[in-house]
Structures are given as structure tokens and as C-alpha cells.
Amino acid sequence: MGEPSDAVSGDAAGVDRRRALRLLAAGMALSPCACGRPEEEIAPYVEMPEGLTPGVPLFFATALPLAGYGRGALVATYEGRPTRIEGNPRHPASLGAADIFAQAEIVSLYQPDRAKAASDEKGLSSWKAFSTALFAQMQKEKARKGSGLRFVTGRIASPTFARQMGDLLKAFPEARWLRWEPVHEDSAASGAALAFGKPLTMLPKLEDASVVLTLGADPLGPGPAQLHLGSGYIKARLSKLQSGQTIRLYAAESCWTLTGANADERLAVPPPVIQNIGVEVARNLGAGISSRGDLPEPAQRFVDAAFKDLQANVGRAIVLAGREQPPELHALCHWINDRLGAPVDFIQPVDPVGAGHLQSLQQLASDLRQSRAETLIVIDSNPAYGAPGELLLGEAIAAAPFTAHIGLFEDETAALCKWRLPLTHILESWSDLRAFEGTASIVQPMIRPLYDTRTAHQLLALIGSGESASSYDLVRETWRNRASPSDFETSWRRWLHEGVISGTSESPVSSPGAKLVDIRPAPTSQKLVLALAPDPSIWDGRFCNNPWLQECPKPLTKQVWGNALEVSPQDAAAHKLEEGEVVAVSRGGRVVEAPVHVVEGQAVGVLAATLGYGRRKAGAIGSDIGFDAFRLQSANSPWILNDVEIARTGKRRPILTTQHNFQIEAEVKDILPTLTFEELAQGRVELPNSADLPTLLPQWRYDSYKWAMTIDTAACIGCNACVVACQSENNVPVVGPEEVAMGRDMHWLRVDTYFSRRSGEPLGFQPVPCMHCEYAPCEPVCPVAASVHDSEGLNVQVYNRCVGTRFCQSNCPYKVRRFNFFGYADGESYANLGQEPLEAQFNPDVTVRSRGVMEKCTYCVQRISRARRDAEKESRRIPTGGVVTACQAACPTHAISFGDLNDPSSPIRSLREERRHYVLLGHLGTKPRTTYLARFKNPNPMLAPEKT
């Protein structure tokens, strides 16, 4: 959309002043009425209240997409205004947890950069004008049976969308539906077809496994199944601990993943060696592969140890291949799992489109260049940015005769299209979504559309009939046959209440025996390769304009506001590269410039980078951040890029990270003790606990409630869900890259990652909120008593008393206090974060702090207060589990526990009796209420380092 002055510039813009004023008035009218409930009836989660109580949130069940698949969510709304997202415990893809992408949808909803009105090449237009142009174009397509019509989408798992598209393809039999998901699983799908003769989707049951070997796979990493798989893995890790059993995880990978960081045994090797490890495991199982691949001595030891474990755990062992591995290795892993009797299920693909994503993209490029595609409709997809650079797809899209793009933002693809149409946000929409395993949910709107937008369902209806339609009616039509006519309304309300439609998951199919494919060991090379992966914070770039996610530290590097070229120390020394030095990375004539980040544990000869950055039209937050790795991709090899060359440029660019702000010079055993499973089983556990030191602080008596938190570091997988949950719940501001560069950030909760100086391996993840010390060092040094203790053991910060001396911050040994240097939410915000729509995201139960005050974790005191008020009304105590903190609610592995130590039935009490219980920096005698359970690993003795 052009500037406001361009929108009313008469004939030059194609819109007369009177019409422009009408559009402006309509837009102004939409804003105040949007913060209300939708016109159709929506149903709150489980229980329908008789009336709306001001100040008390209602929760509504819905589903949110990631890479097309749905995850169940509960959305808290205040008087029709969504403010917070949590997981739906009834939904198998979320199990009550919420990943960072789901929670950040709140900011996307209120983002000022959203597309607000239809526009064309001349500027501001209207939906009516688009409908007129579309009708004329579709008449041409109808005459030629749609031979020039192409639909481009991402992965779609909406039954209603699939039904509508099926009807359109019947009406236009020569049209094509092409979809492109930048983070796709083409290799896995092709590998299943090779092994079974038909496309099947494998669902690993990690909770039933005793041994798992991953070959580049990252089941614990970001993605639509992360919450489910992370929960299953931790169940296998901890549920049988009392009986002396636990899972052992082997990871062979080229660059760091969350799975590798959590593995008991990790091997960093180039991609060809990963394939050869799979081949060697198959040979040991009798695959009859004659030639042996090149395996360095450490890799051979790794294979021998892993194979012995796999063979000893038949029926409880799984081998998984990563998305970057070739289809042949995926097929080989199916054969291995078949021989091992692995605990896996196979289902028919949930994705209704059988063609591969790369195949669709190549077909689109060919159709556009050969003028076979004259009518291009792009629905919530950005192929001009996310396609491999060698396809030059942007140029082809710009040359097409009739192009229309509907999306949340006017992105790179929208800028090339003749028509740019605003898409209704998922929290404003009626729709439906299926999860990765098939479970369907009804998507219900939490709020009326803020702008003059349409859903994808409404657009398809407009294309098919030329008339507007209701998404609500379209979705109900899809599911009407699911229940008897007399029972449909009852079923509909139940589906809305519960957030899932029972019985819709794909039933496991009996797969035929996996075929042994013709696979040979991969040749190794001395040349550099570049390994690409989705970014753990912004995925494939679709969340690039989300400030919460831009400032969410990446789990291992803790980098924010950008990506980097990750290089091993050996390769850095060989190429004389230093941290923060900018290099030119070239491949096939395409060049990008990237800053170097030297990372311990990276495979030698492998460079690594994440996708999603280098956006040119992402918005005020995401544009011109980082470098665009998609430009180096090729369609034939999207994830592993061979023959990459690097050259020094003489430039420097700082790597913005957060953890260096909190480095603690102390013995690791006092901070993040790590046990072995053998030590734990034999009771050889020595962990730090609170020292009983003299103190001048008063000894409080806690006669009512005694709140405490325990965090199990063995269950923390480092996913950052707790960090974003805390930010959402407590109105934690975003400070921006300039402030981060000065060592400032405002997160009340951080997840520290510690690495071994000896091996470079991560020792684990440790969430660190405020410790709420009983003998708090911050309290006696405050000159105005802004930091005080309350009668329930909370260390309370009185904002209107704080004068910003920062003495408390200096005295805190845990460094968990944040000082508001600027009015981040009050006139001194970063980029567009001070604009009016974003004010609606704030949680009304929590103060929005002003400049010059100290703030920190409060144990979600607003939730404690609400539970206390409810209990007092009924003359009872808060029940066990009556208070769930935001970080606790979001955690997919239940690593965080919270409760009342004065409650005899509270699990928090039994956790403090665990052998793994310890106190962070306990020797200081602060007696923190936040304590920990020690992490443990289950290494294979065969791979123990030799003693020198």
C-alpha cells in the first residue's frame, strides 16, 4: 500500500477522493468495533459461563498452524481481546503445552504492519474492485477449463480448504494446485515410498523406546511435532527412573540441534559420514551391502557402541534420519526399524497433496517461464523469498499476466503481484486444522477482524462462485455429515468446547515389510559444505516480523536479532577467521555476506546457517536483519550445499547474544551439576544444598502459604517455551538490537547453556527465574525498601517505590533482575512497537512498567492473587495445583513444578526429597525458594574417553 497521500491523489492513483474517504471511514469504523466477540457464537473451553465478568479472562479452544499442521491452543480473552495463548491438554499435538510460535501469534495479531486493505498496482483499492477483475479473469479460465490457473499455497491440513479446492479443480479440471513449504519433508516421503511402495508417514513412539539413534534427525527441535515428541522423550527419560531404567539417545549430526544437545552420546561428523553410519548399522544387521563406507575411527567406535545397544533392545530401539538425508537413507532406516521391531506407527499422509514440495515449485517455475500459468493465486505463501535462489522465481511471478496474493503482510511475493489482498489472522478466523497425526480441530475466532480482511476460505468461494461467503458456514458444511442431523448442533458445541474432534486421527496402518533399497556408502570430500536448517526462533522467516521471536535467544548460541555462519574452531583457524568477521559465501554464482560465529562441537568441514533472515519486505521489525540463506539453495539439494566457497571481506558485524551478560565464574558443580545414570542408580550423589550461614536478615514465619518452584534440568530440552510464556504473561518489553548490543535485555526468565571447557559439549540447559531467596541479598541494600519480602515467601518488587539505584541488581548473585533503562512500552519503544494496535496485547492483570524501575520474576503473583481470592470466597485454602505459573504451563516436558510447601499433598514437597535435588549457588546461604533437580546422562561405557 502506498503512502496516505498517494491513496487520495485522484486519477493518478486510480481512486477518486470521495471513494478514498469512504474506505478510510470504513477502516476507522472497524478499529473500535473489532475488540469484541465475533458475530457468530463461539464457545469457551469446557464450561460455558452464564455471563461475562469484567476483568476475568475467558478461555477458548482453537488450533494454530505451523508448517500447515495444527496444534491445540487455549486463548485467554478479556472482554473480547486475546492476550495470551496456552496449550490445550486435550490435543495430542500440544498436550497442554505451547511452543514459542504459538504463543507469539498474539503479537502477530496486533502487529501494525499487517495488510489492512486490498490494493493493486496503482495503490489503495477495494475488495469489490478485485472481485470485478477476478470475475473477468475467471471467465477466461472457464473457457479453457482452467489451463492457465495456478494456486500456490503452503502445506494445507484444513479439511474445509481441501474440500473447496477439490470443488474448484473439478470446475477447472486443467488447473493445478501447487504448494511450497520451505521446511518440507520431501526426502522422508520419498524414502517411505522407496521402502513400502506407497507414501506413509512414520510416527515414532519415543515414550516406548529404550535406545534411539538419530542420523541428522532433530525430533526435539522446533516443528509441528516438537511438543508431542519432547513429551514422549522425557517420559522415556524419567518415568522408569525409580526402577533403574532410562532411555539412551545417540545423535550423529553435522551441526548443533536440540536433539544433539540432549543426547547421551553425540558425534559431530560431515553429512556423508552420517549416511555411512546408517549403512554400517544396516550391514551389521545383515543387509548384505558389500562395500564399507569411509568411517573415521571415532565414528566406527560410535557405530559399534550404538549397534550393540540397538541389538540388545529389539522392540524398544528406533533409528531416525533427518530431513537433509537422501531418500535412500530414510528407506534404509525403515528397513533397520523393521528388523529391530521399532516402536513406531505408520499412517496415511495427513497432507492431501501427494506431489513433493520441490516438484511443485519446479513445476510452478516452468509454467511461469513458458507462459502456461496466466492466472496465479498465491494464498498465504511467500515463494519469491523462500524458494531456492537458483529458480529466480520472483522474476517469473512479476511477469505473469494476472497475479493475486493474499497474506498477513505485504511481503516479497505480494510486492510482485498485481493484487495484494489482506488475510484474516488465524485468531480472527473460522477454519479447521489437522495435526501432524491427523486429529482435527475447529478454529474459532477470538476477536472480530481488525481490518477489511478475508479468510482463504472466503477467497476460494469468491473464485468458485464469484460471490462472498461465510467461513463459518463453509466450515460447518464440511463437518455436518460427521454427526447425525439431529445431533449436529450438540456435536458442534462439543467440538468448540474441547478443541478437538474425537476419532479424527489417522489410524495406524499395517505396513508391509520395508524393502532393502540399493544404497551405497557416500564418498567423503575435503571441500566445505554448508548445512541449512530452519531457525529455532523464526522458523522459515514467516515469524521474522515478530519482535518476541527476534529477541528470543537461540537455544545454544543465544544469538538474537539475526543469524550467523557457524564455523568450527578448526575451520576458523584454517581459514584465519575470527568471531564477527564478515565473509562472502558463494555457490553457483550466488553470493551472500554473513558474520562468522565460532562454535565448539561443529563438525570440521561443515558450515552451518539457519533460514528465515535477510528479508527485504518483512516489516518494521524483520526487514534487513541477517542474511538470506535461501539464495544459496538449489532445488536438487536444499539442505546440504556442496562446493561452497568463502572469502574474507575485511568487514565486521557483531554477533548479538544474551548469555555473555550472565557469565558466572564459579565451579560448574555449584551451578549445573551433571550426574551419570550409573552414579544415580548406585546412589553416588553429592549435590550442593543451602549452607546455614549467619545472617542479620529476619527469619520469617510462613503460616499461610509458602510458595516454591523446582526445575528439573534433566527434563529441560532448551526449547524456550517458558521464556516467551513469561514475556507474554508479564508484559515484558522488547528492547531491540541496539539495546541488546549494549548488554541489556528485559526477559524475566532466561535459559542458560553451559559448555564443557574440556570437550566443548553442552552440559545442559538451566532455566533461571528469580530465586525468591528467603535471605535475599537484594533486600537490605535497597534505600527505599522497594525490594521486600511478603508473608508467603515472595521477593516482591514495589514499582512505585523504586528509584532505580540498581543496588539490588548489583547484590543479586543470580543476576535475575532487569532495569528499565528506557520507556520500552512508554514512548521509547523499538521500531513500531509503540503504535496503538500493540497495546491490546498487554495482560491487564500485570502492570506495564515505566522507565527507571527494576523488575523481575514474580512467580506470576497475579495468578496467585486470583487463586487466593477465589479460595477466600469459598472459605478454603488454594487446592493442590491451584496455581500454575506461565512458564510451568508452557513447558512441554513438565520440567517446572510450582506449589505450596505448606501443603502436605503438594508434589513440590516430594521433589525436594529427591536424590537429584540441589540449590543453585547454595554455598551462599541465600536459601532460595527456586531449587533444581540435577541433570543426568546415560553414556555408553564403550565410548568413555580414555584416561591419560
N, C-alpha and C positions, 0 to 999 in steps of 0.2 A: 504494500500500500504506500502511496506517495505521501508527501507532507500535507498537512491540512490545507495549506494554501493552494496546492496543486489540485486537491479534490474538488475545489469550487471555482476552477478557472475557466468556466464556461465551455465553449465548443472545443477549445484546445484539449480539454481533458475528457470530452465526450459526455459530460454530466452538467446539466444546467444548474444554476444556483438554487432554484426552488426545490429541485429534486434532492440536491445535496443537503439542504437544510432539513428536508423530511427524513433523510437517512440519519442525519446527526441527531435529530429529535428522537427517533426510534431507538438509537443506541443509548441515549441518555435515559430514556424511559426503562430500558432493560436493566440498567445497573441497580437501581434501588429495589426493584421487584425480584431480582434474581436471588437475593439472600432469603429464600423462603422455600417451603416444601414444594415439590413438583405438583403439577395439576393432577396426574393420576395418583391413585393411592399406593403408597409404598408401605412395607411392613417392617417394624423394628424386629431385632433379633430375639427370637424365642417368645417374648411376652409383650403383648400389645397394651400400652398404658391407656388409661381412660382419658387422660388429658396431658397436655404439655406443661411441665413445671419450669418456669424460667430459671436459668442457671443450672439446671440438671441435664446432663447430656443424655441423648437417646443413641442407642447403638443399632445400626442397620447392617445386615449381612449383604455382601456383594462379592464380586470377583474382580481381580485386577490382572491385566495381561503382562507377560514378559515373554518376548520372542513368540508371541501368539498364544501361548498357553496360559490358562487361568490359575490364580492362586486365591484361595478363600480369604476374605478380609472382613473385619468388623470396623465400621466407620463411626466415630463419635461425632455427633452433630449437636450444636447449641442453637436452638430456635431456627433450624434450617440451615446452619452454617457448619460444614465439615471442618474439623480442626485436627483430628488425629486418626491414625489407622493402626489397627492391631490385627493379629491373625485370628482366623475362625477355627476353633478347636474341632469342629465337625468336618472340616475339609481335609482330605487326605494329602493335599499338596502343601498345606500350611501347618496343620496340626496345632493350631493356636499361636504360631509364631509369625513374624512378619519380617521379610528381608528389607534391605535398605531401599531397594527400588520401589517396593510397595508403599513404604512409609513416606517417601519423598513425593508421591503423587499429590499430596496436599499442596506442596509448593507449585507444582506444575499447574494445578487447577487455577491458582490465583496469580500466576506469572503474568506481569504486564505485557510481555512480548507476544502473548498469544494472538493468533489471527482472529480478527474481530468481525470482519465483513468481507463479502465477496468483492473481488477486484479482477480487472482484466488488464490488457497491455496498456490501456490508456489511464488506468488508475482506479479510483473507487467506483464500484458498480453495485449490482444487486443480484439476489438470487433469481428474481424474475427475469432479468436480462440474461442470466446464464441459462435459465430454463428455455428461453426462446431460442438461443443459439444452439443449445443441446438438441432441442426437438428437430431443428432443421438438419443437424448433422446425423441424427439417428434415422431420419427418413432416408438419407443416402445409404446408411449402413443396412437398413432393412431391405432396400432394393437389391443389395449384393450379398444378402444373408450374413452380414457382419464380417466379411472377409478382411476389412481394414480395421476392425475393432480389437483393441488390446486392453485388458485390465491388468494392472500391476499392483500387487499388494505384498505385504509381508506374509509370514505364516499365519493362517487363519484357522482358529479352532472354535469358531462360532457356528453352531448348527443353523441358526437363522440366516447368517450370511451365506453359508454353503447352500442352503435351500434356495435363497434368492438368486445366487449365482447360477445354480443349476437351471432355474427357470429362464434366466437370461440366455444361457448358452443353448437352450432349446429354441428360443425365439430367434437367436442369431447363431445358427449352427456352425458357421465358419469363423466365429470369433474365438479368441483364446484368452484364457486366464493364466497369467504368468505371475509367479510370486518369487520374491527375493528377500531372504532373511540373511543379513550379513554374517550372523553367528549361526551357521547351519550345521547339520549332521549328515551331509551327503555321503561321507565315507562310511559312516556306521550303517546307513540304509543300504548302500551298495554292498557292503560286507555281508549283511544279513541275507541279501538276495543271492550272493555267491554261495553262502553256506547252506541255505534252506530252499533255494529256488523260488522264494517269494519274500517280499518285504515284511519283516517282522520287527517289532520294537522290543528290546530286551529291558526288563526291569530288575535290576539286582536287588536282592533282599539282604542288605548288609547286616541287619539285625540278627540274621541266622548264620552269619559267616564266622569262622574262626581264623581264616587266613585270606587276605586279599592282596593280589599283585596288580598294580596299575602300571600300564605301559604308556605313559604320557597322559593318562586319563586324570580328570580332576573332579571326582564325584562330590567332594566337599566344597568346591569352588562355586562362584556365582552362577546362577542359572535357574530355570523354572523348577528343577527338582532339588535344589540345594537344601531347602528346609526339610524335605522328606528324607533325603539321603543322609543329611547330617544327623538327624534324629536317630535313624537306624544305626549309623556307625557308633554313636555314643552309647546306645543300648547294648550293642555288642561289646563295647569297651568296658562298661561299668556294671551291667545288670548281673553278671555271673561272678563278680569280683569276690564276693563272700565265699563262693565255692571254689575259689582258686583258679578261675578261668578268665581269659580275656582274649580279645582279637589281636592279631599281629598284622600290621599293614606294611607292605613293601611298595616303594614307589621308585620307578625308573623314569626320569624326566630330564629334559634339557634345560629348563628354566624353572624358577620357583612357582609352585602352586600351593594353595591351601592344603591340598592332599599331601604334597611332599613335606610341607612344614609340620604336619601332624603325624607323619609316618614314623614307624619304629625303625625302619631301615630305608634310607634314601640313597639313590645312586644318580649322580649328575653326569649324563653322557650325551653325545650328539644323537640326533634322530635316527641315523642308520643303525647305531648300536642298540637303540631301543627295539627296533624291528628284529635285530639278530638275537636279542634276549628272548623274544617271543618264539622265534624259530628254534632256539636251543631248548626251551621248555617243551615244545612240541616234539622235538627229536627224542628227548628223554622219555616222553610218553609213548614212543613207538610210532611217530608219524612217518618214518621212512624217508625223511628228507636227507639226501645223500651228502650234500656239501654243508660244511660248517661255516658260519659267518665269522667275521673278524670280531673277536671279543677280547678287549684288554684284560689283564689279569684280575683287576678289581671286579670287572663285570662278570667274569667267569665264576669268581667266588660268590658273587651275588646270586647268579643263576643256580649254582649248586645248593646254596642255603635255601633259596626260595622254593626250588623244586622239591627238596626234601620235606619242607613244611606242607606244600600243596599235596604231595602224595600221602602224607600222614593224616590229612584231614579231608579225605574224599567224602563228598556230601556236604562239606562246610567250607569249601575253597572256591574262590572266584578270581578270574583274570579279566581285567578290563583294559580296552585300548582307547586312546584319546582321539579327539576329532581330527588331529593333524596327521594321524597314521593312515597309511593307504588302506583301501578296502580289503586287500588280501590279508592284512594283519588282523583286521576286525573279524574276517571269516575264520582265520586260524584260531583266534581267541574263542569263537563259538565252538570250534572243534575241541579245543582244550577243555572248555567248561563242560562240554558233553561227556568227555572222558572222566572228568572229575565229579560228575553229578552235582554241579554247582547249584546253590540255592538261588535260582533266577526264574523269572516268569517271562513268557513271550506273549505279546498282544498284537492285534492288528493295529497298524499305524493310526493314531488319532488324527493326524494331518490328512485332510481329504484329497489333497493333490499328490499324485504319485510321482510326477516328474521331479528330478533333483533341482535344487535352487540354482546351481551354476548352469545347468542345462536350460532352465527358464530364462536366465539372464542372457546367456549367449543367443538364445532364440530371439529375445527382445532386441538385442543389438543388431542382429542380422535383419530382422523385419524392418527396423527403422532405417537402416542404411540402404536397403533395397526397396524402400518406399512401399512395402507391403502393409505397414501399420500407418494408417492415416488418422485414426481416432484413438488417442491414448488417454486412458483414465487411470491416474495414479492415486491409490487410496492408502493414506497413512503409511507411506513408504518414501524412502529417500535414496533411490538408486544412483542419482547423479553424484552423491557423495560416497555412499557405501559400496559401490561396485568396484571391482579390481580396476586399477588405473589403466591397464593396457586396453580396455574396451572403449575408452573415451566416450562413455555413454552420454555425458552431458551434451556434447555437440550434436549427437543424434537426436536427443529429445528436443533440443531447441529448434531443430529443422522440421519437425513433424507438423503437418497442417493444422490439426486440432488437438490441443492438449489441455487437460484439466488436472489439477492437483488439489486434493482435499487433505488437510493436515492441521495439527495443533498450531504449528508455526509456519511462517513463510520461509522455508529452508532452501537449500541449494537446488533441489528439484523444482520446488514451487517457483523459484525465480526464473526458471527456463520455460515455464508453461504459460500458455495464453490465458488460462483461467486459474485463479488462485482462490480456493474456497476454504472457509474456516470449518474445522471439525469440532464437534461437540466432545468435551472431555469425558473420559470414562466415568467420572463421578457425577456427570450430568446426564448420563445416558441410560436408556433401556437397551439391553442386549443380552447375550448369553455367551458363556465360555466353557470350554472343556479343559480339564487339567491334563498334564502330560500322560496320565494313566487313564484318561477318559471321563472322569467324573464331571458332570455338567452342573453349572450354577446359573441362576438368573442374575444378571447385572441390573441393579435398580439404582436410579439416580438419587443422590443425596441432596441435590440443590437444583433449582431451575437453571437453565443455561444462562451464563453471564453475558453472552454476546449473541449475535444473529448467526448461529451455527446450525449445522445439520449433522446427523449421525451417518455412518456408512450405510446403514440400512435405508435411511431416507434417500440417500443418493442413488442406490441401486433401484429403489422403487421409482424414482424420477426418471432414470434411464429406461426402465422397462415399460412404464405406462405413461410417462410424461406428466404425471400428477404427483402431488405431495402425498405423503403417507405418515402414519404414526408409528414410531418404533415400538411403542407399547403394544399396539395391535399386531404388528408383524411378529414380535417375539411370542405373544400369546398364541398366535396362529400356529407357530412351529410346535408348541408343546400341548396344543389342545387334545391331540389324539393320545397323549401319554396317559390321560385319565379318562374315566367314563364321563359323558356329557353332564350327568347329574352331579358328579363329584369334582368337576374341574375347578370350580372356584375354591373349594376346600383345599385341593391339592396345590393350587397356585399360591394360596396364602401360606401353606406349609413350606413350600419351596422358598418363598421370600423370607419367611421367619428363620429357617435353618441355614440358608445359604448354600445348600446342596440339593440335588435331585437324586434321591436314592436309587440305586440299581442302574446307574448310567455308566459306571466304569466299565472299561473293556474287560471281558472275561479272558483269563489266560487260555491260550490255545495249546494243544499238544503239538509241539514242533517235531518235524521229522529229524532223524539223526543228522547232525551237521556234517556236511561234505568237507573232506580234506581238499583244500584248494592247492593249486600249483603255486607255490611261493618259494622264493629263493632268498638267501641272505642278501642284505643290501650292501653295496660297496661303500666303504668309508672314503672320505676325502679330507684333504688338509685345508681346503678353502673355507672361508667364513660362510655361515648360513644365518639367516635371520628367522627367528621363530616369533610368530604373531599370536596374540590371544586377546579375547575380549577384556576390557578394562574392568577391574573389580569394583570401581566406583561409578563409572558412567556407561558401562556395558559396551555397546557398539557405537556410541555417540548420540543416541536418542535422548539421553539424560544430560547432555552436555550443557544445557542452559539451566540446569537445576543447581542452585548455589549450595544447598545442603550436601549434594553429592560431590561437587567440585572441591569442597573443603573437607570431605570425609577422607581421612588418611588411608592410603592403600595398605592392606594388612601387613605386608612385610617391609616394604621400603619406606612407608609412612609419607610418601610423596603426596602433595596436594597441588591443585591448580596446574595440571599438565602431566605429560608423560615424558619418558626419557629412554635413551638407548642403553639397555642394561648390558654390561660387559664384565666378564670375569677378570679378576686381578691379573691372571696370566696373560690374557689377551691385551689388557690395558698396558702392561709392561712391554709386550712385544711390539705394540703399535705406538708406544710412547704417548698414551692418552691419560689425561688427568680428569678428576671429578669436575663436572660442569663445563668441560671443553666441548665446543660445538663441532661436530663432524658432518661431512656431506656423505649420506648413504645413497648409493646409486645401484640401480639394477635395470637392465633393459632400456637404458636411455632416460629413465625417470630418476629424479634426484629429490631427496628431502634433507633438510638440515635438522639435526637432533642433538641435544646435550647428552653427554656421557654420564652414566651413573655406574660406578664400580660396585659390583655386588658379589659378596662371598657366596660360594655354593653354586655359581653359574657354571654350566658345562663349558669347558675350554673349546674354542672354535665356534661357539654359538652366541650370537647377539639376540637380544630379546626386546620386544616393544609391545605395547598394548594399543588397541584400536580405539577409535572414537574421538580423537582430538584433531586439531588442525581444521576445525570447522570454519567456513567463511561466512555463513549466514545462519548462525545458531541463535543469535540474540545478544542482548547486552551482557549477559553473563558468560556465554560459551564461545563467542567468536574469537578467533585468533589466539586460542590457548593451545599450546603444544604443537605437535607436528602430525601430519596426516599419513599414517602408515598404509592406508588403503591404496595410495598411489603406487606403492611398490608391489602390490598383489598381482598375481596372474590368475586367470581362470583355471588353469591346469594345476596350479599349486598355490592355493590361497593361504596356507598356514605356515609352511616351511619353504622359505625362499632361498634357493641356492645361488651361488656365484654372486654374492653381494660384495660390493667394494666400498671401502670407507676412505675418506681423505680429510685431513685436518684443514680447518678453515681459518684458524687464528682467532676465532670469536670465543666468547664465553657467555654462558647463560646459567644463572644459579638454579640449583635443584631445590625447590621449596619442600621442606619436610617439617614435621612437627616433633618427632621424638627427640631430636637433639636438644629441645628445650628442657627435657626432663631426665637427662642422663644422671645417674646416681653412682658415684664412686663408692662401691661397697662390695663385700663378698656376695656372690650370686646366691649362696646358700641362705643368706638372710633376706633375699628378695624373692627369688623364684626357685625354690628347691625342686629338684627333679629326682625322682626315685626310679629304680628299675622294678619291674614286676617281680623279679626274684627277691629283691630286698623286701618288698611289700608282703610277699607270701611267707617269707621267713620271719617277719616281724622285726627286721633290722631297720627301724625307722627312728631317726633323730631329727626333729624339726624344731625351728625356733618358735618360742612362745613368749608371752608377755613377761618381762622382768618386773619384779616387785621392787621398785626403786622408791626412795623417799620423795615426797612431793609436798609443796605448800598449797596445792590446789585442794578445795573442799571435796570431801568424799560424799557423793550424792547418794540418797536412798531413792530407789525407783519402786514405789509401791503400786503404781497403776500398770503402765506398760513399759517394756524395756526392749526397744526396737533394735534389731541387729540384722546384719547381712553376712552370708557366707558364699564365697565364689569358688567353684570347683575348677581349678585350672586344667585338670585332666579332661574336662568336658568342653572347655572353650576352644572352638576351632578358628577363632580370629575373624569372624565374618562381619563384624562392625554393626550388626543389627542393634545392639544395645546403645551404641554411640548416637545413631540417628534417632532412636526412640527417645533418648534423653533430650536431644535437641528439640524434637517435636513437642514433647510433653511440657518442657520448661521454657519455651520461648527463647532458646539460646541463639544469639545472633551470629550471623556470618560476618567475618571481618574483612575478607578479600585478600588477594595475593600480596599486596604491598604491606599489609599488617603482618601477615604470616612471615614475610621476609625479614621483618624486624623482631621475630621471635614471639609473636603474640597470636593467641587463638583463644576461643571462648568455650570450648567444649567442657562440660562439667564432668564428663567421663571419658577416659582415654583407654586404649588397649595397648599396653606396652609389649614390645617384642624384644627378647634378649637373644643374643647370639653368642656361641662359644668362641672365645678368642683362639682356642686351640684348633677347632675343626671348621669353624665358620658356619656350623649348623645352628638353626634356631633352637633355643632351649624351651620355647613355648610362648604362649600368649597370656597376658595378665591384665584383666580389666581393673582399672584403678579409679574408683569414685572417691568422694570424701570418706575418710576413715571414721568420722564421728567418734573421736577419741574421748574416753572418759576423763583422761588427764590431757586435755587438748592444749598444746603449746601456743596455739593462736589466741587463746582467750586472755591470758594475763597481760599480754603486750598491747592490747587494743586500748588506746587512750580514751575512747568514748563508749566502751562496752558494747560495741556493735556485734562482736563475736561472743556469744553467750551459750550456756548450757540450759536446756529445758528439763522439765521433771520426768521426761520419758527417755532421756539419754541422747537427744538430738543436739548436735552442734549447730546452733541457729545463727544466721546472719541477718541482722536488722538493717535493712537497706536504708531506711530514712534516718538512721543514726550514723551510718558510715561516712567518714570524711576523706577516705582514700589515702590514708597514711601508708598502707601496704605493709605494716609491721607484721600482720598476721600471715601474709604470704611469705615473708622472709623467715618466719618461725616455723612454718609447716614443713616437716621433713619429707612429706609425701608429695609436695608441690601440686596440690589439687585445687588451689584457689586461682581465680581468674579476675583480673582487674579490667574494668571497662574504661579503657583509655579514651574512647570516643563514644559519642551517642550513636552506636551502631543501629539502633532502632528508633532514633530520635533526631533526624535531621543530618546525621553524618554517616549515612549508610553507604555501602559499596554499590557502585553502578546504579541499577534501577530498583534496589531493594527498599528504598524509601517511598516508592509510589503507592498510591492508595489501595489498589486491589490486594496487595500482600498483607495489609493489616488484618484482613479477615482470617488469616491462618492462625493467629495467636490463640493460645489456650486461655480462656477468660478466668480460669482458676489460678493463674500464675501471673505475678507482676511482670510487666515489661520494664526492665531496669534502665535507668538513665546513666549518663556519663559520670564517671568518677566514683563508682562504688565497687566493692569486692563481692563476688558471687561464687557459688559453688554448689555441689550436690546437696540436696536437702532430704534424701530418702523419699522423694515425692511427698513432701509433708502435706500437700493439698489432698492427696488420696487418703492419707492417714486421717486428716481432719474430717473428710467426708464420711469415712467409715466410723469415726468416733461419734459424729453427730447422729448417724443412723442408729448406732447402738444405744446411745443415750435416750433416743425417742422410745425405744423398746425396753429400757431399763436392763440392759445386758452388756456383757463385755463384747469387744470385737471378736468374732469367731476365728478359729484357726484358718489361715489362708484368706482372711477378710481384707487384707491389704496386699495388693500386688503392685510392685513398682513398675515403671515404664520399661526399664531395662530388663527386668525379670520377665515381663510379659512378651517381649520381642524375641527372647533368646530361643533359638530352635533346638538347643541341646539341654535346656534347663540347667545351665551352669550356674545360674544365680538364684539363690534362695533368700527369702526375707521373712521375718516373723518376730514374734514377741517371746523373749527369753523367759518371761514370767508365765507363759502359757505351757503347762506340762505336756500338752499334746502337740506342740509346735515342732515340725521337723528341724527347725533351726537349732534346737537344743541337742538333738541326737547327732547332728552334723558336727557339733563341737566336741563330741566324744569320739569322733572318727580318728583312726590312727594317722590319717593324712592331714589332720587339721594343723594349721600353723598361723602365725601372726606376722604380718609384713613389718620388717624392722622392729621386731618385738623387743630387742635388747634396749630400745629407747625408753621403755616403760610408759608409753602413752596409753596403753590399754584400749586399742581401737575396737569399736563395735563391728567394723568390717573386717572379717577374717577370711582365710582361704583354706582350701584343700589342695594338697600338693599334687602336682602333675607326676605322672609316671609313664615310662616307656617299656615296651616289651621287646627288647632287642634280641636278635638271634645270636647265641654264643659263638656260632661258627664265624660270625662277621666281627667279632670283638677285635679292636686294634691290638696288634702285637706289642707286648711290653718290651721296652728298651732299657 
